[in-house]
């Protein structure tokens, strides 16, 4: 398995979008991308400027239960059958693929350091030591990846992705059973970040099947990342109760306000949620990808996936400069 994040240092001359996605740039970038979640599996095959093929299949309830520490695949045969169907329909067998997973599996931490080792052999043990009380499994069983950036205060910060090796292997095995080779593994929200508007203090709130992820992108860096697991579809007030503390944390840390909110996976709530956020935060609130829709920024076919709440499949493709 390749890295959950690429390991590269900041480049001050880059534009904001490129600074944010530099670690994605360093990853292998197969044309085929697969999503495995608790409600569905999906696959998309891209050329540089268009969606060549897409397929999705619903999963029966309970056959897959995302967890950062426990076995995820409850009924492997059911998941494998659905995945084989979508891979066949996009003519993907025998290819390398990017594998996108629920956010609750890939944990993201922003860790401050005065200095940080350049050698991976020294950096990995240091990160494991810092994370030993923050992950719900032994740090010796982790898959680790990281990228350096400057924090909102201007200090050295390391964006660290961590997942339990045994859990990642479950998903990789499903992909291999479908005739694919996993080239890179990412959480869904990380994959969707290239769709976030370029600018200061942009909040992304993304609702997945079993989690709510809030991320703040500020000046090309990841200023906040928080994933909360959900036991049931939340009411609008419950979402706001999770989003507002993230906003307050960023404001206290950066000493400025959020300037734009982008939402993903919340279409079923209609305009009420957008209106309340706009009123409380006094800033525009838009659907993720709304600015890009109808422009040359999106490859042909991407809007179909955005309307189907599959922003991560589009974001993965955008990272290659489409």
NUSEMI-61548 format. One line per 5 residues: number of its first residue (from 0); for each residue x negated, y, z negated of C-alpha. Coordinates in nm, 3 decimals. Layout:
<rs>
NUM> X,Y,Z | ...;
</rs>
This chain:
<rs>
0> 0.000,0.000,0.000 | -0.123,0.349,0.078 | -0.110,0.645,-0.157 | 0.204,0.789,-0.311 | 0.031,1.124,-0.258;
5> -0.283,1.201,-0.064 | -0.583,1.314,-0.261 | -0.708,1.647,-0.131 | -0.820,1.978,-0.276 | -0.649,2.316,-0.215;
10> -0.739,2.516,0.094 | -0.685,2.884,0.026 | -0.659,2.985,0.393 | -0.350,2.773,0.459 | 0.000,2.913,0.494;
15> 0.250,2.839,0.219 | 0.416,2.544,0.392 | 0.086,2.379,0.479 | -0.052,2.421,0.128 | 0.254,2.245,-0.007;
20> 0.238,1.956,0.235 | -0.138,1.914,0.271 | -0.128,1.588,0.075 | 0.135,1.453,0.309 | -0.080,1.551,0.607;
25> -0.354,1.318,0.491 | -0.128,1.013,0.484 | -0.076,0.769,0.769 | 0.226,0.884,0.966 | 0.407,0.596,1.138;
30> 0.693,0.682,1.372 | 0.921,0.444,1.184 | 1.056,0.537,0.842 | 1.277,0.322,0.617 | 1.485,0.417,0.318;
35> 1.587,0.161,0.056 | 1.834,0.282,-0.206 | 2.103,0.138,-0.434 | 2.388,0.224,-0.196 | 2.236,0.176,0.148;
40> 1.931,0.105,0.357 | 1.845,0.313,0.662 | 1.577,0.329,0.928 | 1.481,0.596,1.181 | 1.233,0.576,1.467;
45> 1.098,0.909,1.590 | 0.905,1.042,1.882 | 0.732,1.375,1.829 | 1.035,1.587,1.924 | 1.341,1.365,1.894;
50> 1.513,1.086,1.706 | 1.478,0.776,1.922 | 1.687,0.537,1.711 | 1.870,0.530,1.381 | 2.067,0.269,1.185;
55> 2.203,0.230,0.835 | 2.383,-0.038,0.637 | 2.571,-0.009,0.307 | 2.469,-0.233,0.020 | 2.712,-0.415,-0.207;
60> 2.733,-0.259,-0.552 | 2.474,-0.384,-0.797 | 2.238,-0.567,-0.562 | 1.966,-0.307,-0.623 | 1.923,-0.104,-0.943;
65> 1.646,0.158,-0.941 | 1.428,0.151,-1.250 | 1.073,0.275,-1.306 | 0.986,-0.018,-1.530 | 1.227,-0.313,-1.482;
70> 1.285,-0.538,-1.178 | 1.488,-0.348,-0.920 | 1.603,-0.613,-0.675 | 1.896,-0.805,-0.823 | 2.012,-0.980,-0.504;
75> 1.717,-0.995,-0.268 | 1.905,-1.186,0.001 | 2.170,-0.914,0.033 | 1.915,-0.633,0.055 | 1.697,-0.828,0.297;
80> 1.992,-0.901,0.528 | 2.092,-0.535,0.543 | 1.734,-0.424,0.601 | 1.682,-0.683,0.876 | 1.993,-0.551,1.051;
85> 1.877,-0.189,1.060 | 1.523,-0.284,1.162 | 1.658,-0.489,1.452 | 1.881,-0.202,1.568 | 1.591,0.045,1.578;
90> 1.361,-0.215,1.742 | 1.114,-0.180,1.457 | 0.990,-0.534,1.395 | 0.613,-0.566,1.403 | 0.552,-0.197,1.332;
95> 0.408,-0.006,1.039 | 0.665,0.200,0.850 | 0.687,0.469,0.586 | 0.889,0.345,0.290 | 1.109,0.595,0.102;
100> 1.234,0.500,-0.244 | 1.468,0.647,-0.509 | 1.312,0.932,-0.704 | 1.344,0.759,-1.040 | 1.087,0.498,-0.932;
105> 0.806,0.739,-0.838 | 0.740,0.969,-1.133 | 0.579,1.309,-1.067 | 0.376,1.502,-1.326 | 0.208,1.844,-1.310;
110> -0.101,1.814,-1.531 | -0.328,2.102,-1.622 | -0.707,2.063,-1.636 | -1.005,2.291,-1.686 | -1.211,2.070,-1.454;
115> -1.121,1.758,-1.262 | -1.349,1.482,-1.131 | -1.413,1.465,-0.758 | -1.463,1.087,-0.759 | -1.151,0.870,-0.759;
120> -1.328,0.619,-0.983 | -1.350,0.888,-1.251 | -1.022,1.068,-1.182 | -0.792,0.765,-1.205 | -0.891,0.662,-1.561;
125> -0.860,1.023,-1.676 | -0.508,1.050,-1.534 | -0.412,0.716,-1.687 | -0.530,0.841,-2.024 | -0.323,1.160,-1.991;
130> -0.015,0.963,-1.889 | -0.039,0.681,-2.140 | 0.250,0.814,-2.353 | 0.455,0.957,-2.065 | 0.541,0.650,-1.858;
135> 0.769,0.360,-1.967 | 0.517,0.090,-1.880 | 0.147,0.020,-1.944 | -0.072,0.267,-1.755 | -0.296,-0.020,-1.647;
140> -0.008,-0.144,-1.428 | 0.035,0.180,-1.233 | -0.011,0.288,-0.876 | -0.160,0.637,-0.899 | -0.214,0.918,-0.651;
145> -0.281,1.288,-0.694 | -0.346,1.624,-0.534 | -0.505,1.938,-0.678 | -0.336,2.278,-0.664 | -0.327,2.611,-0.847;
150> -0.053,2.651,-1.105 | 0.175,2.956,-1.126 | -0.069,3.092,-1.386 | -0.360,3.042,-1.147 | -0.519,2.752,-1.335;
155> -0.618,2.410,-1.204 | -0.325,2.169,-1.186 | -0.305,1.813,-1.059 | 0.019,1.691,-0.902 | 0.024,1.325,-1.000;
160> 0.251,1.053,-0.864 | 0.278,0.731,-1.060 | 0.480,0.413,-1.019 | 0.470,0.063,-1.162 | 0.282,-0.167,-0.930;
165> 0.523,-0.460,-0.972 | 0.821,-0.241,-0.880 | 0.654,-0.107,-0.566 | 0.566,-0.462,-0.463 | 0.935,-0.560,-0.478;
170> 1.019,-0.302,-0.213 | 0.712,-0.374,-0.003 | 0.808,-0.741,0.003 | 1.156,-0.653,0.132 | 0.998,-0.449,0.411;
175> 0.764,-0.733,0.507 | 1.054,-0.980,0.513 | 1.214,-0.753,0.773 | 0.902,-0.769,0.989 | 0.750,-0.435,0.892;
180> 0.424,-0.338,0.726 | 0.448,-0.061,0.463 | 0.205,0.213,0.563 | 0.288,0.468,0.293 | 0.534,0.487,0.003;
185> 0.705,0.807,-0.116 | 0.996,0.915,-0.331 | 1.289,1.060,-0.137 | 1.256,1.416,-0.264 | 0.883,1.429,-0.193;
190> 0.957,1.321,0.163 | 1.224,1.593,0.197 | 1.001,1.881,0.079 | 0.903,1.994,0.433 | 1.267,2.106,0.473;
195> 1.240,2.348,0.182 | 1.241,2.712,0.298 | 0.901,2.880,0.317 | 0.880,3.150,0.051 | 0.838,3.225,-0.317;
200> 1.039,3.060,-0.594 | 1.266,2.823,-0.400 | 1.461,2.574,-0.609 | 1.560,2.242,-0.453 | 1.827,2.043,-0.638;
205> 1.881,1.700,-0.485 | 2.143,1.454,-0.603 | 2.065,1.091,-0.532 | 2.274,0.784,-0.598 | 2.144,0.744,-0.954;
210> 1.943,1.060,-1.027 | 1.924,1.437,-1.001 | 1.590,1.587,-0.899 | 1.503,1.954,-0.938 | 1.187,2.093,-0.781;
215> 1.059,2.449,-0.750 | 0.831,2.539,-0.462 | 0.648,2.866,-0.522 | 0.394,3.018,-0.288 | 0.322,2.681,-0.126;
220> 0.270,2.491,-0.451 | 0.492,2.260,-0.649 | 0.571,2.463,-0.961 | 0.822,2.224,-1.118 | 0.945,1.871,-1.065;
225> 1.203,1.699,-1.284 | 1.404,1.383,-1.226 | 1.695,1.291,-1.452 | 1.859,0.951,-1.424 | 2.240,0.944,-1.411;
230> 2.474,0.674,-1.533 | 2.779,0.793,-1.336 | 2.870,1.049,-1.067 | 2.837,1.381,-1.254 | 3.092,1.659,-1.286;
235> 2.985,2.001,-1.151 | 2.924,2.132,-1.504 | 2.698,1.837,-1.580 | 2.485,1.923,-1.277 | 2.463,2.286,-1.384;
240> 2.363,2.177,-1.733 | 2.064,1.998,-1.581 | 1.973,2.264,-1.324 | 1.977,2.572,-1.550 | 1.711,2.445,-1.797;
245> 1.477,2.380,-1.504 | 1.534,2.734,-1.383 | 1.473,2.876,-1.731 | 1.151,2.677,-1.764 | 1.019,2.817,-1.435;
250> 1.121,3.172,-1.525 | 0.947,3.151,-1.862 | 0.634,3.012,-1.705 | 0.612,3.227,-1.391 | 0.777,3.547,-1.528;
255> 0.998,3.584,-1.222 | 1.334,3.467,-1.096 | 1.437,3.201,-0.849 | 1.491,3.367,-0.510 | 1.667,3.088,-0.322;
260> 1.845,2.765,-0.413 | 1.876,2.474,-0.172 | 2.105,2.178,-0.241 | 2.097,1.825,-0.104 | 2.337,1.537,-0.162;
265> 2.605,1.763,-0.311 | 2.832,1.810,-0.013 | 3.124,1.640,-0.187 | 3.140,1.923,-0.444 | 3.237,2.176,-0.176;
270> 3.166,2.544,-0.221 | 3.240,2.562,-0.595 | 2.894,2.451,-0.702 | 2.723,2.689,-0.460 | 2.934,2.981,-0.577;
275> 2.864,2.918,-0.943 | 2.491,2.884,-0.884 | 2.482,3.198,-0.672 | 2.671,3.392,-0.938 | 2.463,3.271,-1.231;
280> 2.123,3.296,-1.063 | 2.200,3.602,-0.849 | 2.040,3.456,-0.538 | 2.146,3.284,-0.215 | 2.244,2.916,-0.233;
285> 2.234,2.702,0.083 | 2.233,2.342,0.193 | 1.889,2.193,0.250 | 1.806,2.227,0.619 | 2.074,2.490,0.685;
290> 1.823,2.750,0.805 | 1.668,2.505,1.047 | 1.994,2.372,1.194 | 2.052,2.490,1.550 | 1.690,2.605,1.591;
295> 1.380,2.459,1.751 | 1.245,2.381,1.405 | 1.432,2.050,1.393 | 1.363,1.762,1.630 | 1.660,1.653,1.839;
300> 1.890,1.423,1.642 | 1.783,1.552,1.301 | 2.113,1.729,1.230 | 2.296,1.397,1.245 | 2.080,1.266,0.962;
305> 2.114,1.585,0.758 | 2.492,1.563,0.780 | 2.467,1.204,0.657 | 2.269,1.309,0.348 | 1.946,1.163,0.485;
310> 1.722,1.469,0.453 | 1.426,1.256,0.345 | 1.414,1.082,0.685 | 1.403,1.423,0.857 | 1.150,1.570,0.614;
315> 0.915,1.280,0.677 | 0.921,1.351,1.049 | 0.880,1.729,1.005 | 0.559,1.674,0.814 | 0.382,1.569,1.133;
320> 0.447,1.912,1.285 | 0.754,1.839,1.496;
</rs>
